[in-house]
Amino acid sequence: MGRNLLLLGNGGHAKSVLDSVLSMKVYDKVGIVDKEKCAPSDERVSYAGTDNDLQRLYSEGWTDAFVAVGSIGNTSVREKLYATLQEIGFVIPVITDATAIVSKNTRIAEGTFIGKRAVINAGTTIGECAIINTGAIIEHDCRIGRFVHVSPGAILCGEVEVGDYAHIGAGAVSIQQVQIGERSLIGAGSVVTDHIPKMVKAYGNPCRVKE
């Protein structure tokens, strides 16, 4: 029996994830799950059910499932869905677009999405359910926490540490060996030249914490 995959979500981020799933050519069947009945964004996949149907779908033979709901500074929905998939027993894969470049010397935890033309270099580790979005560059020996979202075009130089649940805005750049605290949000286009504490919003060039 071939592999099959449920994608949880049908919004903009889910469209990107679905495109990458189809580029991988791994799954024989892909189904969309959403909080309400919906029409899938791509005719090559089917509507499978709502969030309340996940246990039934698992019992019917759906093996893999993936959280395809995006997040900008609030990961609570992704966390809840991920916990549900774990509890039921789904296989939760890493989804890597066919155009991404990922060193074989990396450790990437389940549930992570790596988008188009993203680059992840040697020695990097990435925690569960992270999003490494389109064109992001994660250099060598970075440490990316759980549920982190690195937005399109962001660049993290070598040995950067990003705490759990943090958000790195589009086009932001961090110099090497910087620490960005958990649940902090770095604004789009910022240049991070020093450590950022946890649970703050910071932006600008140079990036500074804002009240």
N, C-alpha and C positions, 0 to 999 in steps of 0.2 A: 504494500500500500504506500502511495506517495505521501510526501509531506504537505501539510496544509497550514495556513496561517490566518488568524483573526487579527485585524487591526482595530484598535479601540480609538474611535474618533473619525470625524469626516469633515474637519475644517481645513484651513490653509496648510497647517503643518502636516496634517494627515496626507494631503495631496503630495507633498514632497516625499514623505516616507513611502507612500505607495509607489511613486515613480521609481524610487531606489529599489524597493522590493522586486518590482517587475524587471529591473535591470539585472538583478542578481540571478534570475532564472533558476531558482532553487525550489520554489513552491509550485505544486501542481494546482492548488486551489487557494484563492485568497478571498476572505469574507470581511465585510465591514460591520462593526458593532458600534452603535451610538446610543446615547441616552434616550433618544426617541427614534421612531422609524424614519428612515431617510432613503434618498436615492444616491447610490454611490457616484463619486465624481468621475469614475472611469468605467466604461462599458465592459472591460475585461474582468471585473470583479463583481461579486454579488452582495446584496444585503443579507446579513446572517441573523441579526436580532439586536435587542437592546442590552444594556448592561445587566439587566435582571435575568437574561437568558444564558449567562456565561457558564453556569454549572451544567445546564442542559446541553449546551454546545460541546462542552468537554466530554460529557457522557456519550455524545453522538460521534465522537472520534476526531474532533478538532484537537490537534496536538500542540501547536505553537500559538502564542498570542503575544501582542506587542502594544505598548501604550503609545499611541500616535497623537495624543493631545499635547499641544505646545504649552509653553509657560514663559511669562515675562515677570520675574520677580515674585511669583506665587506658584509654588510647586504642589500645593495641597491636593489638587485633583489628580495629578500624576502619581503622587504618593499613594493615594487611596486606591486607584486602579491597579497599580503595581502590587500592592499588598493583597488585593483580591485575587489576582492571577497566581501569586505565590501560594495562597491558601488553597485554591482549587487544585493546583498541581500542574498548570501549564508549563511547557518549555518556553522560556522567555529568551529569544535570541538576541544577538547583536545584529543590527541592520547596517550594512556598509554599502554605500553606493559604488557601482562598478568603476566610477571615475576617481574615487578617493585613493590616496596614496597612504598606506599604513605600514609602518615598519613591522617586520616579524618579531622584533624585539620590543614588544609592548604587552601590557596586560589591560584588557578592556572587559569590564564586567557586563553581565547580562542586562538587557534592556536599553543599551546605549544605541543612539542613532548617529551615524557618521555620513554627512551629506556630500553632495556633488563637489568634487575637486578639493575637498578638505585634505590636509596633510597632517599626519601624526608621526612624529619622529621617534627614534630609538630611545628606549629607557623610560618612556612615559607610561603612567598608569592612570586609568580612568575608572571611576566608580560606577555603581549601578544607575541605570536610567538617565544617563547624561545625554545632552544634545550637543553635538559638534556640528555646527550648521555649515551651509554652503561656503566654500572657499576659506574656511577658518584654518589657521596654521598653529599647530601645537608643537613646539620644538622639543628637543631632546630633554629627557629626565624631568618632565613636568609631572605634577601630581594634581589630578583633577578629581574633585570629590563627587559624592553621590548627588544626583539630580541637578548638577551644574548645567547651565545653558551657555555655551559659547556661540555668540550670534554670528551671522554672515560676515566674512571678511576680517574678523578679529584675529590678532596675532599675539601669541604668548611665546616670548623668547625662552631660552633654556632655563630649566630648574625653577620655573614658576610654580607656586602652590596655590590652588584655588579651593577654598573650603566648601563643604557640603552646601547645596541649595543656592549657591551664588549665581549671579547673572552677569555676563560680560557682554556689553552692548555692541552693536554692529560697528565694525571698523575700529574698535578700541585696540590699543597696542600696550603691551606690558613689557618692560625691559626684563633682563634676566634676574633670577633669584629673588623676585618679589613675592610676598605672601599677601593673598587677598582673602579676607576672613569669610567665614560661613555666613550665608544669607545676606551678603552684601551685594549691592547693585552698582555696577560700573557703567556710566553713561556712554552712549554711542559716541565714537570719535575721540574718546579720552586717551591720554597718554599717561600710563601708570609708571611712575619713577620711584615710588617708595611704597612701603607696606601699607595696606588698607585694613583697618580693624574689622571685626565682625559686625553684622547687622547695621550697616550704614549705607547711605547713598553717596556716591562720589563720582565726580565728573570734571572735565576740563583738561587743559594742557598747560602745566602739569595737573594731573588728577588730584583733587582735594575733596575731603569730606565736606558735605553740605548739611546745614541744619534743616 
